[in-house]
Amino acid sequence: MEIEDAGTGQCKTSVLSAKIDEPLTVKIDREIVKKSSTVNITVFPIHSMDYIGVTGEDAKLYSVQKGFISNYIKAICITFLKFLLIITIAVMGSTYLSAPVSIVSALVVFLCGHILDFVKDFSLLIQRYDVHEHALPTVLKKPNILLVYIDYLIKKPLEWLTVILPDFKRFDSLKFLLKGINISWETVGVCLGYTALYAGICLFISSVIFKKREFF
């Protein structure tokens, strides 16, 4: 890194090292800041296989040899596991549904799997009268047996929905790539185990339904 005083033209060069996925704090000499109102900072990598990506808010150092390519490979593996899980769900649906209905059902599960956090928050909100009772009329603030039953009928299916459906946000590898964060092998392993668990359950249900269809 090179720090240049724009007024006097004096330069100070230093070598800094940073840890992976941790911000690096750059300290500028107080005397340079006092003497000049403009300071030019030039950052350049030492290794030829590294490069610096600059945005409007920050600058990130990427290592092509060690982390950049392997990060993309891990992201591709996670994306592959996500689509493998979708295909497994579609196969399970095809054992008792027609092909178009099975495909549509798989797409619905895929879309719902991305909004499970919203569904969880909504199921918690509708059972908490104290959270939004200030916005209700005085008549509705009193307990109503009909509203209690409706609340129960809506809340329970939503809770079961969040438990049964797979959470596809676990397979979101794009956030790692956009922020320049290294994808750990632990994350890949969790996605692999998550896919294996749901795929095993789906294939087991498919085999049971298929045997029942052959029996009848």
C-alpha positions in Angstrom: 0.0 0.0 0.0 1.3 3.5 -0.9 0.2 6.6 0.9 1.0 9.9 -1.0 0.8 13.4 0.3 -0.7 15.3 -2.7 0.7 18.6 -1.5 4.4 17.7 -1.0 4.5 14.6 -3.2 6.0 12.5 -0.4 5.2 8.8 -0.5 5.1 6.2 2.2 5.0 2.5 1.2 4.1 -0.3 3.6 3.2 -4.0 3.3 0.0 -5.0 5.1 -1.4 -8.5 5.7 -5.0 -9.4 6.4 -6.9 -12.4 7.5 -9.6 -14.1 5.4 -13.1 -12.7 5.8 -11.9 -10.0 8.2 -11.8 -6.3 7.5 -8.4 -4.6 7.4 -7.9 -1.2 9.2 -5.5 1.2 7.5 -3.8 3.7 9.8 -2.6 6.9 8.2 0.2 9.0 9.7 -1.2 12.0 11.6 1.4 14.3 10.2 0.5 13.6 6.6 -3.2 14.4 7.3 -2.2 17.7 9.1 0.0 18.9 6.2 -2.3 18.2 3.3 -6.0 18.2 2.7 -5.7 15.5 0.0 -4.1 12.1 0.5 -3.8 9.6 -2.3 -3.9 5.9 -1.3 -2.8 3.3 -3.8 -3.4 -0.4 -3.0 -1.9 -3.1 -5.0 -1.5 -6.9 -4.4 2.0 -8.5 -4.0 1.2 -11.8 -5.6 0.5 -11.9 -9.3 -2.4 -14.3 -8.8 -4.3 -11.9 -6.6 -6.5 -9.0 -7.6 -8.4 -6.2 -5.9 -12.1 -5.6 -6.5 -13.2 -2.0 -5.7 -16.8 -0.9 -5.1 -18.3 2.4 -4.1 -18.1 1.4 -0.4 -15.0 -0.8 0.0 -12.2 -2.8 -1.6 -11.7 -6.5 -1.4 -8.7 -8.6 -2.1 -9.3 -11.9 -4.0 -6.9 -14.7 -4.3 -7.4 -16.5 -7.6 -5.0 -19.3 -6.8 -6.3 -20.2 -3.4 -9.9 -18.9 -2.9 -11.5 -17.4 -5.9 -11.9 -20.4 -8.1 -12.6 -22.8 -5.2 -15.3 -20.5 -3.9 -17.1 -20.7 -7.3 -16.7 -24.5 -7.3 -18.3 -24.7 -3.9 -21.1 -22.3 -5.0 -21.8 -24.5 -8.0 -21.9 -27.6 -5.8 -24.4 -25.9 -3.4 -26.6 -24.8 -6.4 -26.4 -28.4 -7.8 -27.6 -29.8 -4.5 -30.5 -27.3 -4.5 -31.7 -28.4 -7.9 -31.2 -32.0 -7.0 -33.6 -31.6 -4.1 -36.1 -30.0 -6.4 -35.9 -32.9 -8.8 -36.3 -35.3 -5.9 -39.5 -33.5 -4.8 -40.8 -33.6 -8.4 -40.1 -37.4 -8.6 -42.0 -37.9 -5.4 -44.9 -36.0 -6.7 -44.9 -37.9 -10.0 -45.7 -41.2 -8.2 -49.3 -40.1 -7.6 -49.7 -36.9 -9.7 -49.6 -36.2 -13.4 -46.4 -34.8 -14.9 -47.7 -31.2 -15.2 -49.2 -31.1 -11.7 -46.0 -32.7 -10.3 -43.8 -30.0 -12.0 -46.1 -27.2 -10.8 -46.1 -28.6 -7.2 -42.3 -28.8 -7.2 -42.2 -25.1 -8.3 -44.6 -24.1 -5.6 -42.5 -25.9 -3.0 -39.5 -24.2 -4.4 -41.0 -20.7 -4.1 -42.5 -21.4 -0.6 -39.1 -22.7 0.5 -37.6 -19.3 -0.1 -40.1 -17.4 2.1 -40.2 -19.7 5.2 -38.8 -16.9 7.3 -41.7 -14.7 6.4 -44.2 -17.5 7.1 -42.6 -18.1 10.5 -42.8 -14.4 11.4 -46.4 -14.3 10.2 -47.4 -17.3 12.2 -45.9 -15.8 15.4 -47.5 -12.4 14.7 -51.1 -13.7 14.3 -51.0 -15.4 17.7 -49.7 -12.3 19.6 -52.7 -10.0 20.2 -50.6 -7.7 22.4 -48.4 -6.8 19.4 -51.1 -5.2 17.2 -54.0 -4.7 19.6 -53.3 -0.9 19.5 -54.4 -0.8 15.9 -57.6 -2.7 16.4 -61.0 -1.2 17.2 -62.2 -1.4 20.8 -64.8 -4.1 19.9 -62.2 -6.4 18.5 -59.8 -6.0 21.4 -62.1 -8.3 23.5 -61.5 -12.0 23.1 -63.8 -13.5 20.4 -64.2 -17.3 20.3 -64.6 -17.2 16.5 -61.4 -15.3 16.1 -59.6 -17.6 18.4 -60.6 -20.7 16.3 -59.7 -18.9 13.1 -56.4 -18.0 14.6 -55.7 -21.6 15.6 -56.7 -23.0 12.2 -54.4 -20.6 10.4 -51.5 -20.7 12.9 -51.1 -24.5 13.1 -51.0 -25.2 9.3 -48.4 -22.4 8.9 -46.3 -23.9 11.7 -46.4 -27.3 10.1 -45.6 -25.8 6.7 -42.4 -24.3 8.0 -41.4 -27.6 9.5 -42.2 -29.8 6.5 -41.0 -27.7 3.6 -37.3 -27.5 2.9 -35.6 -24.2 3.6 -34.0 -23.3 0.2 -32.4 -20.2 1.7 -29.8 -22.6 3.1 -28.6 -23.0 -0.5 -28.1 -19.3 -1.1 -24.5 -19.2 -2.3 -24.8 -15.9 -4.2 -24.5 -13.8 -1.0 -21.1 -15.3 -0.4 -19.9 -14.5 -3.9 -21.2 -11.0 -3.9 -19.7 -10.1 -0.6 -16.4 -11.9 -1.3 -16.9 -14.3 1.7 -15.2 -17.6 1.6 -17.6 -20.6 1.5 -16.4 -23.0 4.2 -16.5 -26.8 3.6 -18.7 -27.0 6.7 -21.4 -25.0 4.8 -21.1 -27.4 1.8 -21.4 -30.3 4.2 -24.5 -28.9 5.9 -26.1 -28.4 2.5 -25.1 -32.0 1.5 -26.6 -33.5 4.7 -29.7 -31.4 4.3 -30.3 -32.5 0.8 -29.6 -36.2 1.7 -32.1 -36.0 4.5 -34.9 -34.6 2.5 -34.1 -36.7 -0.6 -34.1 -39.9 1.5 -37.5 -39.0 3.0 -38.9 -38.1 -0.5 -37.6 -41.3 -2.0 -38.9 -43.4 0.9 -42.4 -41.9 0.5 -42.2 -42.4 -3.3 -41.3 -46.1 -2.9 -44.2 -46.7 -0.4 -46.7 -45.0 -2.7 -45.4 -46.8 -5.7 -45.7 -50.2 -4.0 -49.3 -49.3 -2.9 -50.2 -48.5 -6.4 -48.8 -51.8 -7.7 -50.7 -53.6 -4.9 -54.0 -52.1 -5.8 
